[in-house]
């Protein structure tokens, strides 16, 4: 492993140090400069008293890179080990974690260090010698059994995107690494408080817990930017025009955007998870948990030619709210208008323009207040419009308190991976919708019917109006493939090709 001829004693000393100090190994072998939290994670893995290391991180902080480096260090410095990289999806294993392994191996080669006699393959497999192998495998039922066969004197499992890993897989991981020398490193963005990772975070008796928030990042600490600076806007003066030390990491401007989108509240689910690296406190009370909406950002399906194509229109009232229009095509939602200051007739003109541009066959307008005038004018002009009063009684009065609760629950079903599960969002363009949907709360009334916060209740609690969420719910309201139909039980609940 050393680029020059050295004595056996020196080799032994070097190997001993490498096993004890992964930070030294990474920086000297790969030349990769670790920042403070990455160093803390690697040193936790090397601590003989730490068997399980749980890491909750904000977004864009280099967690997958440090995980891959930990895997490489373990494989290279523990003879006969069989470390495993696992994650909920194959793309996360092959295209992210394993590509990091290959890239870091190449860095070491360029510095004159050959890590072992072989190279990591294109497929996630690296054979260092007889019974000395590193592997990547997806965390599924098949590999749950296969994983248990990777016994060695030095078991190690890297669990990336750990909130998406099921309890049975976790039980296998903990069983495999149970021997004295075993280690688990789990890294994730804490989006799901109901996950088994969250349970381990709360309850594991001896786990080392490391939280990495955006405010720990060099992009913040280099300028002395604190959360108070993000909230006040002082961060702009502190950063000035200076470039970020780590351009690929989360930026102060991103934290400020999430702070604003979350209604300037530290308890906003997206801000908590993506910036503070905390589990959302709303959790299962949310009409659409953040974990589901995150999955919706990764979901892409071919859309059938006869899939519903609908515009949902939330008309701005007084007080500076935006008029919002979402286009729904199948399960895909796209915000096509967000504008303040439009009078009713100007909004009518924009909606007609958007209907022609998108090819929508139906327009659903929130008819409460001034929205009724918009719907009436669209109807006069022969547009395929339906005025929807969400304050009216629900279609299924035994299950929902009003139509607003019913349509919000339909949004939830489209987002639920175990429900209809066809919702498709964009992680950047739909940040407002994601923030609002993960914060709107539901509950039960005294009759056991589902209820959802009113718009005024949400505005009072969060300081913002859920206009994007309301427009999206209108766009998802049921229609026929040919156009508008009366909302009926057979339309809202009957199975269809768009409801998996």
KABEL-V819686 format. One line per field, one symbol per residue. phi: phi as a letter, one per 40 degrees, with the letter a starting at -180 (. if undefined). psi: psi as a letter, one per 30 degrees, with the letter a starting at -180 (. if undefined). burial: + if it has 16 or more other C-alpha atoms within 10 Angstrom, else -. Layout:
phi->???
psi->???
burial->???
This chain:
phi->.ccbcbcdccccccccccccbccdccccccgccccdcccccccccccdcbcbbbbbbccfbgccccccccccccccbbdgcbcbbbacbccccccbccccdcccccdcdccgbccgcbbcccccabccidfbabbbaccbcccdccdccccacbcabcbcfcccccddcdccccccccddccabbbbacccbccccdcccdcbccbccbbbbcdcccdcbccbgcbccccccgcdccccfbccccbdccdbdccccccccccgfbccccccdccbcgbcdccfccccaddcccccccccabccccbcdbbbbbbcccchgcccbbbbbbgbcbbcbaaacgccccccdccccdcccccgcbabbbcccgccccccccccdcgccbbcbbccccccbccbbcacdccccccddccccdbbcgbcbbbcccbccccccccbcbbabcccgccbbdccccccccbgaccccccccccccdcacccicbccbdcccbccaccbc
psi->fkflklleeeeeeeeeeeefifeeeeeeefgkjkleeeeeeeeeefkffjekjkjklalhggeeeeeeeeeeeeefgjkglilkkllfkeeeeefdeeeeeeeeeeeeeffgkjjafllklelikjjfakhjkklkkkiaeefeeeeffhklfikkkjjlhffgkleeeeeeeeeegeleglkkjkklkifjffleeeeeeefkfgkkkkkjleffkffeffggkleeeeefffeeeeebgklkeifflkleeeeeeeeeegghkfgkeeeeefefhlkkfebffkejkeeeeeefffkklkklfgkkjkkkjjkkalgglkkkkkkkjbgkkkkfkjklgkleeeeeeeeeeeeeefgkfkkkkjgkbffeeeeeeeeegglikkkjjfflkleifffkfleeeeeeeeeeeefjfgbehgkklkeefgeeeeeeeffkklakafggkklkkleeeeeeefglkheeeeeeeeefkkllffaklkjlefeefkklffj.
burial->--------------+--+++++++++--++---+--+++-++++++---++++++++++++++++++++++++++++++++++++++++--+++--++++++-++++++---+++---++---+++++---+++++++++---+--+--+++-+++++++++++++--++-+++-+++---++++++++++++-++++-++-----++++++++++++++--+-+++-+++---+---+----+----++++--++++++++++++++++++++++++++++++-++++++++++++-+-------++++++++++----+++++++++++++++-+------+--++--+--++----+++++++++--++++++++----++++++++---+++--+++++++++++++++++++--++++++++--+++++++++++++------+++++++--+---+-+++++++++++++++++--++-------+-----+--
